[in-house]
């Protein structure tokens, strides 16, 4: 169900911050990325969604310059990421899925040290406040909780005032309140013009923060568009559910009010409007079912052995 329309109102006149065309990555006979193409425009938040092993992290690592591609092209901030130097890397902010254990340094010491690497770093106090670590700024990082260490990761990612910020599962380990605070921080960065590439398994997070999204499965981009367009119009048709004589009935309809009026008040009556998560799960199911049919028909052979990409995507 991949749609080619990749633009976003208000961004089409500017040169893309990220431009990917026919991106491919092979590990021996295993194809981790199979012709992925998309643009990300200045100032937008683009959510790259997909199940584990789909190719999300491989895509991001290629765009960050940490992994070579097998084919296709990628341009990030006007530079091939495989050839980006230190000046180019200083324009990026990166929050990885996980980081190594920090040594015996405090939150403030770590941020002050990293700020020295950038020509236009943010104020350390400002960043500490932005990630909600004022009370922990003199605490050794190794003594922080997992969620607090994750906030340090985010702080390190934004200290250099990046033009492009990569957020790879940024709120893993956050409690609900911390997630909401993080969302406010991202909204602030967006208002300042920061371009953001986000991966997350929290679909409500993607819906809250994203301007557009791409859904990747089996190394292929299966849909792309504005958050409120993913899946197409049919996927967003409401479902009316009710029980009659103990039997569950469902009816998809563009006029749920009329259906409800005709039904009266049956047991368990509800109108369900598909969320981004509902639509995403249906897209992935449809893709997986298609792959299964192709494999049975012998028209496509998928390597189901241990994926060379492993848990990195």
C-alpha positions as CSV (number, residue, x, y, z in Angstrom):
1,X,0.0,0.0,0.0
2,X,3.0,2.3,-0.4
3,X,2.0,5.8,-1.6
4,X,4.5,7.9,-3.5
5,X,3.4,11.2,-2.2
6,X,6.1,12.2,0.2
7,X,5.6,15.9,0.6
8,X,4.3,17.9,3.5
9,X,2.5,21.2,3.2
10,X,4.9,24.0,4.0
11,X,8.1,22.0,3.4
12,X,8.1,21.2,-0.3
13,X,9.9,24.4,-1.3
14,X,13.0,23.7,0.7
15,X,15.7,21.2,0.0
16,X,15.2,18.0,2.0
17,X,17.4,17.6,5.1
18,X,17.4,13.9,4.4
19,X,17.0,12.3,1.0
20,X,17.0,8.6,0.5
21,X,16.6,6.8,-2.8
22,X,16.4,3.1,-3.4
23,X,18.4,2.4,-0.2
24,X,19.7,-1.2,0.0
25,X,21.6,-3.2,2.6
26,X,22.6,-6.8,2.1
27,X,24.3,-9.2,4.6
28,X,25.4,-12.1,2.4
29,X,22.2,-13.5,0.9
30,X,20.0,-11.7,3.4
31,X,18.4,-8.4,2.3
32,X,17.9,-6.1,5.3
33,X,16.8,-3.0,3.2
34,X,15.2,-3.4,-0.2
35,X,14.8,-0.2,-2.1
36,X,13.7,2.3,0.6
37,X,13.1,5.9,-0.5
38,X,11.9,8.9,1.4
39,X,12.6,12.6,2.1
40,X,12.6,14.5,5.4
41,X,12.1,18.2,5.2
42,X,13.5,20.9,7.4
43,X,11.7,21.4,10.7
44,X,9.5,18.3,10.5
45,X,9.4,15.2,12.7
46,X,9.4,12.0,10.7
47,X,8.5,8.8,12.5
48,X,10.0,5.6,11.1
49,X,7.8,2.8,12.3
50,X,8.1,-1.0,12.0
51,X,8.5,-4.2,14.0
52,X,11.8,-5.5,15.3
53,X,14.1,-6.6,12.5
54,X,12.2,-4.6,9.9
55,X,15.3,-2.4,9.0
56,X,14.7,0.8,11.0
57,X,17.9,0.9,12.9
58,X,19.9,-0.2,9.9
59,X,18.4,2.8,8.0
60,X,19.3,5.2,10.8
61,X,22.8,3.8,11.2
62,X,23.4,4.4,7.5
63,X,22.1,7.9,7.7
64,X,24.3,8.6,10.8
65,X,27.3,7.4,8.9
66,X,27.9,4.4,11.1
67,X,27.0,1.7,8.6
68,X,27.8,1.4,4.9
69,X,25.0,0.8,2.4
70,X,25.0,-1.8,-0.3
71,X,23.2,0.3,-2.9
72,X,21.1,3.4,-3.6
73,X,21.8,6.9,-2.4
74,X,21.5,8.8,0.8
75,X,22.1,12.6,1.4
76,X,22.0,14.0,4.9
77,X,22.4,17.8,5.4
78,X,23.8,17.9,1.9
79,X,26.4,15.3,2.5
80,X,26.8,11.6,1.7
81,X,26.8,10.2,5.3
82,X,29.4,7.6,4.3
83,X,31.8,10.5,3.7
84,X,30.8,12.9,6.4
85,X,33.6,14.5,8.4
86,X,33.7,16.0,11.9
87,X,32.1,19.3,10.9
88,X,29.2,17.4,9.4
89,X,28.8,15.1,12.5
90,X,28.8,18.2,14.7
91,X,25.5,19.2,13.0
92,X,23.8,15.9,14.2
93,X,22.3,14.9,17.5
94,X,22.1,11.2,18.2
95,X,20.2,9.3,20.9
96,X,20.8,5.6,20.5
97,X,18.7,2.8,21.8
98,X,21.2,2.1,24.5
99,X,24.5,3.6,25.6
100,X,27.5,2.2,27.6
101,X,27.9,2.5,31.3
102,X,29.3,6.0,32.2
103,X,32.3,6.3,34.5
104,X,32.5,8.2,37.8
105,X,31.2,11.5,36.5
106,X,28.2,13.5,37.4
107,X,25.4,14.6,35.1
108,X,26.7,18.1,35.0
109,X,30.3,17.0,34.4
110,X,29.3,14.8,31.5
111,X,27.2,17.5,29.8
112,X,29.9,20.2,30.3
113,X,32.5,17.9,28.8
114,X,30.4,17.1,25.7
115,X,29.4,20.8,25.3
116,X,33.0,21.5,24.7
117,X,32.9,19.5,21.5
118,X,30.5,21.8,19.7
119,X,30.9,25.3,18.4
120,X,27.4,26.5,19.4
121,X,26.5,24.3,22.3
122,X,23.4,24.9,24.4
123,X,23.7,26.2,27.9
124,X,24.3,23.2,30.3
125,X,21.8,24.5,32.9
126,X,19.2,24.9,30.1
127,X,19.7,21.3,29.0
128,X,19.6,19.9,32.5
129,X,16.3,21.7,33.1
130,X,14.9,20.6,29.8
131,X,15.3,16.9,30.6
132,X,14.2,17.3,34.2
133,X,17.5,16.4,36.0
134,X,18.0,19.6,38.1
135,X,17.9,17.5,41.3
136,X,20.3,14.9,39.9
137,X,22.9,17.2,38.2
138,X,25.5,16.4,40.9
139,X,24.8,12.7,41.0
140,X,27.1,10.2,39.4
141,X,25.5,8.9,36.2
142,X,26.1,5.2,37.2
143,X,24.0,5.8,40.3
144,X,21.0,7.0,38.3
145,X,17.9,4.9,37.5
146,X,17.4,3.6,34.0
147,X,14.9,6.2,33.1
148,X,17.2,9.0,34.5
149,X,20.1,7.7,32.5
150,X,17.9,7.8,29.4
151,X,17.3,11.5,30.1
152,X,21.1,12.0,30.2
153,X,21.2,10.3,26.7
154,X,18.7,12.7,25.4
155,X,20.5,15.7,27.0
156,X,23.8,14.6,25.3
157,X,21.9,14.3,22.0
158,X,20.6,17.9,22.1
159,X,23.6,19.7,23.9
160,X,25.2,20.5,20.5
161,X,22.1,22.3,19.2
162,X,21.8,19.8,16.3
163,X,20.2,20.7,12.9
164,X,19.1,17.0,12.7
165,X,18.3,14.9,15.7
166,X,18.1,11.1,15.6
167,X,15.9,9.6,18.3
168,X,16.0,5.8,18.4
169,X,13.5,4.6,20.9
170,X,14.1,7.6,23.1
171,X,11.5,7.0,25.8
172,X,12.3,3.4,26.6
173,X,12.3,3.1,30.4
174,X,10.4,6.4,30.9
175,X,7.4,6.4,33.2
176,X,4.2,8.1,31.8
177,X,4.9,11.5,33.4
178,X,8.5,11.5,32.1
179,X,7.2,10.6,28.6
180,X,4.9,13.6,28.7
181,X,7.7,15.9,29.8
182,X,9.9,14.5,27.0
183,X,7.1,15.2,24.5
184,X,7.1,18.8,25.6
185,X,10.9,19.0,25.1
186,X,10.5,17.6,21.5
187,X,7.7,20.1,20.8
188,X,10.1,22.9,21.9
189,X,12.9,21.6,19.7
190,X,10.5,21.5,16.8
191,X,9.5,25.1,17.4
192,X,13.1,26.0,17.2
193,X,13.4,24.4,13.7
194,X,15.1,21.2,14.7
195,X,14.5,18.3,12.2
196,X,13.8,15.0,13.9
197,X,13.9,11.4,12.8
198,X,12.2,9.3,15.4
199,X,11.8,5.6,15.8
200,X,9.5,4.3,18.5
201,X,7.3,1.3,19.4
202,X,4.9,3.7,21.2
203,X,2.4,4.5,18.5
204,X,0.7,7.2,20.6
205,X,4.1,8.9,20.8
206,X,4.5,8.8,17.0
207,X,1.0,10.2,16.6
208,X,1.7,13.0,19.2
209,X,5.1,14.0,17.8
210,X,5.2,13.1,14.2
211,X,4.3,15.2,11.2
212,X,4.7,12.3,8.8
213,X,5.5,8.6,9.2
214,X,6.9,5.8,7.1
215,X,6.1,2.2,7.9
216,X,8.9,-0.3,7.1
217,X,8.5,-4.1,7.2
218,X,10.7,-6.8,5.8
219,X,13.2,-4.1,4.7
220,X,10.6,-2.4,2.5
221,X,8.8,0.9,3.0
222,X,5.1,-0.2,2.8
223,X,3.5,3.1,3.4
224,X,4.4,6.8,3.9
225,X,2.4,10.0,4.5
226,X,1.1,12.4,7.0
227,X,0.2,10.9,10.4
228,X,-3.5,11.3,9.7
229,X,-3.2,9.8,6.2
230,X,-1.2,6.6,6.9
231,X,-3.1,3.5,5.7
232,X,-5.4,5.5,3.4
233,X,-9.0,6.7,3.9
234,X,-10.4,3.1,4.1
235,X,-8.3,2.2,7.0
236,X,-9.8,5.1,9.0
237,X,-13.5,4.1,8.5
238,X,-15.1,3.8,12.0
239,X,-16.4,0.4,13.3
240,X,-19.7,0.1,15.1
241,X,-19.8,-2.8,17.5
242,X,-22.7,-4.2,19.5
243,X,-24.0,-7.4,21.0
244,X,-27.3,-9.1,20.0
245,X,-28.4,-12.2,21.7
246,X,-24.9,-12.6,23.1
247,X,-23.3,-12.4,19.6
248,X,-20.8,-9.7,18.7
249,X,-21.6,-7.8,15.6
250,X,-19.4,-5.3,13.8
251,X,-20.1,-2.9,10.9
252,X,-17.6,-0.6,9.2
253,X,-19.3,2.6,8.1
254,X,-18.6,6.2,7.2
255,X,-21.9,7.1,8.8
256,X,-21.7,5.6,12.3
257,X,-24.3,8.0,13.7
258,X,-26.9,6.7,11.4
259,X,-26.1,3.1,12.2
260,X,-26.2,3.8,15.9
261,X,-29.6,5.6,15.5
262,X,-31.0,2.6,13.7
263,X,-29.8,0.2,16.3
264,X,-31.2,2.0,19.3
265,X,-29.3,0.9,22.4
266,X,-28.1,-2.7,22.1
267,X,-25.8,-4.2,24.6
268,X,-22.2,-3.2,24.5
269,X,-22.7,-0.5,21.8
270,X,-19.5,1.4,20.9
271,X,-18.1,3.3,18.0
272,X,-14.4,2.6,17.4
273,X,-12.3,5.0,15.3
274,X,-9.1,3.3,14.3
275,X,-6.0,4.7,16.0
276,X,-2.5,5.0,14.3
277,X,-1.6,1.8,16.2
278,X,-4.6,-0.1,14.8
279,X,-3.7,1.1,11.3
280,X,-0.1,0.3,11.7
281,X,-0.8,-3.2,12.9
282,X,-3.1,-3.9,10.0
283,X,-0.5,-2.7,7.5
284,X,2.1,-5.0,9.0
285,X,-0.3,-7.9,9.1
286,X,-1.2,-7.4,5.4
287,X,2.5,-7.2,4.4
288,X,3.3,-10.4,6.4
289,X,0.4,-12.2,4.9
290,X,1.5,-11.2,1.4
291,X,5.0,-12.4,2.1
292,X,3.7,-15.7,3.3
293,X,1.6,-16.2,0.1
294,X,4.5,-15.3,-2.1
295,X,6.8,-17.8,-0.4
296,X,4.2,-20.6,-0.7
297,X,3.7,-19.8,-4.4
298,X,7.4,-20.0,-4.9
299,X,7.6,-16.5,-6.4
300,X,9.7,-15.2,-3.6
301,X,12.2,-16.9,-1.4
302,X,12.7,-15.3,2.0
303,X,15.7,-16.2,4.2
304,X,14.1,-17.1,7.5
305,X,17.3,-18.2,9.1
306,X,19.0,-16.0,11.7
307,X,18.9,-12.5,10.2
308,X,22.3,-11.1,9.8
309,X,20.9,-7.8,11.0
310,X,20.0,-9.4,14.3
311,X,18.5,-7.1,16.9
312,X,20.0,-3.9,15.5
313,X,16.9,-3.1,13.5
